[in-house]
């Protein structure tokens, strides 16, 4: 009986509460690990960190096939003539990303920051021009479908699933039912994986805090404060304003739900791609239209990158201030536009936005060597910067999808 109750609580209890318990336990393990290492003969936090690695890899593994079957199923079963909300959602994605970059520019002018540049990092894989980012985007679209699934190329997966979904709209009912059953089966697997989120967070927090700790952030506290402060401003001021513009009522209950149930998980996985199953699960529980969120959520993980735009803008302007380069507000505004465009091409994995810094720095004639050092700074503060960035990016995917869906429901009523 007790075992039955335990499993019932584990799989059906409040997920946020269970994640919080995992977070607290992870912090405790990180704190006691140094004192226990000599007596145990091994690093306890490192050992339990394997649980976090397994959790993140499980999410990343299921995400591509989940998106492929969900989008294909939604479009194959979509009734001809049904109105789509995708245009409004994409507009919110792009507008939100630009406003985030603009907020970062204003923050940098209000709180100019300099950093000590010493760390060297390899940036051979960083894009060197906007045209290269756009070319990469096109090449991802036309990627081999099996390769796209294997390498988690979500742009390619989305393109092929949309194409097959549209083509299968004229298939027999039996074929459509089979695709629907496949989508349901994969969704159940996702549900099981998400149920293990508390254990995954426990492992991630234990290893991360024990490995780096907060002392590594001491020398970059102002830069980190500007970055995180801007992201919080966007999350709780800019985004709610955009949501209010769409739904015309208090946006904060919806904002808080998305931050709490999507942002918390994304904060610890540090991967928009890995958080896609979490967002789809949340969208389903919010009662959103599956035909909409099955497309908008994976698309948002690719182009809705407000946090990435903030990171690129602030780190670039920090390099500008450090070098004593005079920058007009118009030039900084141009940077926000470029950062917004480039952020849409940022990788949906941990630290993906940092590789776009050389591109942004090139606007001000800053060498790749200095840009590489800024990437190094980004990795140093990444324990909080990248986590907060991902939380903002991923929770906003659900937020804007829900806002548009609610607005459309209001019009029908």
Secondary structure by P-SEA (a helix, b strand, c coil): caaaaaaaaaccccaaaaaaaaaaaaaaaaaaccccccccccccccccaaaaaaaaaaaaaaaaaaaaaaaaaaaaacccccccaaaaaaaaaaaaaaaaaaaaaaaaaabbbbbbccbbbbcccccccaaaaaaaaaaaaaccaaaaaaacaaaaaaaaaaaaaaaaccccaaaaaaaaaaaaaaaaaaaaaaaaaaaaaaaaaaaaaacccccccccaaaaaaaaaaaaaaaaccaaaaaaaaaccccaaaaaaaaaaacaaaaaaacccccaaaaaaaaaaaacccccccccaaaaaaccccaaaaaaaaaaaaaaaaaacccccaaaaaaaaaaaaaaaaaccccccccccaaaaaaaaacccaaaaaaaaaaaaaacccaaaaaaaaaaaaaaaaaaaaaaaaaaaac
